Amino acid sequence: MQPSPHKSKTGLKRILNAFHYSMDGLKAAYQHEHAFRQELFLAVILIPLALYLEPGMIGRVLMIASVLLVLVVELLNSAIEAAVDRISLENHELIKRAKDMGSAAVFIALLNVAVTWGLVLLG
């Protein structure tokens, strides 16, 4: 089996390429995914709020990490949807299942924000 020509980079070149691919991914998510823009807006509000409220270092870390997790899960959900849409746009049970599971993952991540913030702020 031939190795992927995209995996031949090593060292600093690989790190720089990975950084550029990551920035391209963030740009694509911002440009094409309305849900990502909404959750990014939420992060722009909640992360400074977590710093302002001063719930203690551990509380602050938990609050910020829960918000960032939503962005990570949304990126993965969007990637799954894009890959599935590339394969087929037909209505199919497995395509629906994949998209619904991605949506459920985002929902759980958002629920995690509410629970984490509630527990930290209510002590």
Secondary structure as UniProt FT lines:
FT   HELIX           5..7
FT   HELIX           11..32
FT   HELIX           34..53
FT   HELIX           57..87
FT   HELIX           93..122
//
